[in-house]
Amino acid sequence: MTRMLEVMGINIFRGQAQILWDLSIQVEKGEVVTLLGANGAGKTTFVESVLGVHHPPSGTIAFLGKDITRRPPFQITRLGVSCVPEGRRLFKDMTVYENLEMGAYPPGARTALAESVQWVFSLFPVLDQRKTQIAGTLSGGEQQMLAIGRALMSKPQLLLMDELSLGLSPKITKEIYGTIDKLRREGVTLLLIEQNATLALRHSDRGYILETGRITLQGTSQELLGNEHIRKAYLGM
C-alpha cells in the first residue's frame, strides 16, 4: 500500500497550552480511517495541523512522501488534501453552484470544473435540483452534502471529514455515510474525525482513539468495536 498520510510525533500548542502530545497517525492509500474522540480531545486541532493552520515545533507531517509540516494551507490543498470542516462553513449568501465553484480552487481542479460538478450532482442529486438556491436556505442535511461536494471539487486524493454527523438526523446521517462508501469505491482516501463511534467504525478500516491530546488506542475497526473501553465510553454499552 502507498502511504497517503504519515503524522509522526507532532506536538501542537495554542499559546502556552499544549493540545496534541507526540501524536502519530498513518493513513494508507484507499483506506478509510477514523479518529474518534470526545469534545475537547483535540480532533479539530489535529485536522487544522494537517491542513497547515498550525505548525508543530516538533514532529513531522508527510503527504504521499512529501514533507508538508510547515507548508501553508493553499499549498497543501494543491497537493491533494481537502477538508469538510466542522460546522460546514459554507458561503451562505452564495448559491449552491457558486459554493461548488469556490471548491475548485487549485489550478488543476479549475480545468475539470464542469466534470467535477456533474460528479458531485451524481453523488447528491438534490444539489442539482437546488443549484440556483442560496446555500443558507438549505436544510441542515443539504448543507452538509454541499460542504462535502465543495471539498470534492478540488479533486482531492485525501479527504478529511470533521464531525460529519454533528446535528444531523439519523436518516440523513445514514445517507451521507452511504456516500462515504461510494467515495471509497471511486478511489478517494478518507480520514473521518468523529464522535459517532458506531457509524464511523462500521464504515472504516481502522481507527484511532484520541483522549486529551494523546492517542490511547488504535486497531482495526472490528477490534475497536469489540473493545470494552470503547463500548462503554463511546457506544454507551
C-alpha positions in Angstrom: 0.0 0.0 0.0 1.1 3.6 -0.7 1.2 5.7 2.4 -1.1 8.7 1.9 -0.6 10.5 5.2 2.0 10.0 7.8 1.9 12.1 11.0 4.9 11.3 13.2 5.2 12.5 16.8 3.7 16.0 16.4 3.2 18.3 19.4 0.8 21.3 18.9 0.4 24.3 21.2 -2.2 27.0 21.3 -0.4 29.8 23.0 1.2 28.3 26.1 -1.3 25.3 26.2 -0.3 22.1 24.7 -3.2 20.5 22.8 -1.6 17.4 21.0 1.1 15.3 22.6 3.5 13.2 20.5 0.7 12.2 18.1 1.3 9.7 15.3 -1.3 8.6 12.7 -0.9 6.8 9.4 -3.4 6.5 6.5 -2.7 4.2 3.5 -4.0 5.0 0.0 -7.5 3.7 -0.4 -8.2 3.3 3.3 -11.0 4.8 5.4 -9.5 5.6 8.8 -11.5 7.0 11.8 -10.2 9.3 14.5 -12.5 9.1 17.5 -12.6 11.4 20.5 -14.9 13.4 22.8 -15.3 17.1 22.7 -12.1 18.8 23.6 -9.9 15.8 22.8 -8.0 17.8 20.1 -9.6 16.4 17.0 -10.1 19.7 15.2 -6.7 20.9 16.2 -5.3 17.7 14.5 -7.3 18.5 11.3 -6.0 22.1 11.3 -2.5 20.8 11.8 -2.6 18.5 8.7 -4.1 21.4 6.7 -1.2 23.7 7.7 -3.1 26.0 10.0 -0.8 25.0 13.0 2.8 24.2 12.5 4.2 21.7 15.1 7.5 22.8 16.8 8.4 19.1 16.8 7.4 16.0 14.7 6.6 15.8 11.0 3.6 15.5 8.7 4.1 13.9 5.3 1.6 13.5 2.4 2.5 11.0 -0.3 6.0 11.1 0.9 6.4 14.9 0.8 7.1 16.8 4.0 4.2 19.3 4.5 4.9 20.1 8.1 5.4 23.8 7.6 3.7 24.4 4.3 0.9 26.9 4.1 -2.7 25.7 3.6 -3.1 26.7 0.0 -0.1 24.6 -1.0 -1.4 21.5 0.9 -4.7 21.9 -0.9 -3.0 22.0 -4.2 -1.1 18.8 -3.4 -4.4 16.9 -3.0 -5.7 17.3 0.6 -9.2 18.7 1.2 -11.5 19.1 4.2 -15.2 19.1 5.1 -14.9 21.3 8.2 -16.9 21.0 11.4 -19.9 23.3 11.1 -19.8 23.2 7.3 -18.6 26.8 6.9 -20.4 27.4 3.6 -20.7 30.7 1.8 -24.3 31.1 2.9 -25.1 34.1 0.8 -24.0 32.4 -2.4 -25.8 29.8 -4.4 -25.2 26.1 -4.3 -23.4 26.2 -7.7 -21.2 29.2 -6.6 -20.2 27.3 -3.5 -19.1 24.4 -5.6 -17.2 26.7 -7.9 -15.3 28.0 -4.8 -14.2 24.5 -4.0 -12.4 24.2 -7.4 -9.6 26.4 -6.1 -6.5 24.6 -7.2 -5.5 25.2 -10.9 -5.8 21.5 -11.8 -9.3 21.4 -10.4 -10.4 24.6 -12.4 -9.8 22.8 -15.7 -12.2 20.0 -14.6 -14.9 22.2 -13.1 -17.8 21.0 -15.3 -16.9 17.4 -14.9 -16.5 17.7 -11.1 -19.8 19.5 -10.8 -21.5 16.6 -12.5 -19.7 14.1 -10.3 -21.0 15.9 -7.2 -24.5 16.1 -8.6 -24.4 12.3 -9.2 -23.5 11.8 -5.6 -26.1 14.3 -4.3 -28.9 14.7 -6.8 -30.7 17.1 -4.5 -27.9 19.6 -5.0 -28.6 19.6 -8.8 -32.2 20.4 -8.0 -31.1 23.2 -5.7 -28.1 24.6 -7.7 -29.5 28.1 -8.0 -30.7 28.2 -4.4 -28.9 30.3 -1.8 -26.9 27.9 0.4 -28.1 29.4 3.7 -31.6 28.4 2.9 -30.9 24.7 2.5 -31.8 22.2 5.2 -29.0 21.0 7.6 -28.6 17.8 5.7 -28.4 19.5 2.3 -25.8 21.9 3.7 -23.7 19.0 4.8 -24.0 17.5 1.4 -22.9 20.8 -0.1 -19.9 21.0 2.2 -18.8 17.6 1.1 -19.4 18.5 -2.6 -17.4 21.7 -2.3 -14.5 19.7 -0.7 -14.7 17.2 -3.6 -14.4 19.9 -6.2 -10.7 20.3 -5.5 -10.3 16.6 -6.7 -8.6 15.5 -3.5 -6.7 12.3 -3.0 -7.2 12.6 0.8 -10.4 13.9 2.2 -10.7 14.9 5.9 -14.2 15.0 7.3 -14.6 16.7 10.7 -17.7 15.8 12.7 -19.6 14.7 9.7 -22.8 13.6 11.6 -23.0 16.5 14.0 -26.5 17.9 14.3 -28.0 15.7 11.6 -31.0 13.3 11.8 -30.2 9.6 11.8 -31.8 9.3 8.3 -29.6 12.0 6.8 -26.5 10.7 8.6 -27.1 7.2 7.2 -27.5 8.6 3.7 -24.2 10.6 4.0 -22.3 7.6 5.3 -23.6 5.7 2.3 -21.9 8.4 0.1 -18.7 7.7 2.0 -18.9 4.1 0.8 -19.3 5.4 -2.8 -16.3 7.7 -2.5 -14.2 4.9 -1.3 -15.1 2.8 -4.3 -14.2 5.7 -6.5 -10.7 5.8 -5.0 -10.9 8.7 -2.5 -8.9 8.1 0.7 -10.8 9.2 3.7 -10.0 10.3 7.3 -13.1 10.6 9.4 -13.0 12.7 12.6 -16.0 11.7 14.6 -17.8 11.4 17.9 -20.3 8.9 16.4 -18.2 5.9 17.0 -20.6 3.2 15.8 -21.2 4.6 12.4 -17.6 5.7 11.8 -16.2 2.4 12.8 -18.7 0.5 10.7 -17.7 2.4 7.6 -13.9 2.4 8.1 -10.9 0.0 8.0 -9.0 1.2 11.1 -9.4 3.6 13.9 -7.5 5.7 16.5 -8.8 6.9 19.8 -7.8 10.4 20.8 -8.1 11.3 24.5 -6.9 14.7 25.9 -4.5 15.1 23.0 -3.0 11.7 23.0 -3.6 8.5 21.0 -4.6 6.0 23.6 -5.8 3.1 21.4 -5.6 2.0 17.8 -6.6 -1.0 15.8 -8.9 -2.3 13.1 -12.4 -1.1 13.2 -13.6 -4.6 14.3 -11.1 -4.7 17.1 -12.2 -1.3 18.4 -15.9 -2.1 18.1 -15.2 -5.1 20.4 -13.0 -3.2 22.8 -14.6 -3.0 26.3 -13.4 0.6 26.9 -14.7 1.8 23.5 -18.1 0.1 24.1 -18.5 1.8 27.4 -17.1 5.3 26.6 -18.3 5.7 23.0 -21.0 3.2 22.3 -23.0 3.5 25.5 -22.8 -0.2 26.3 
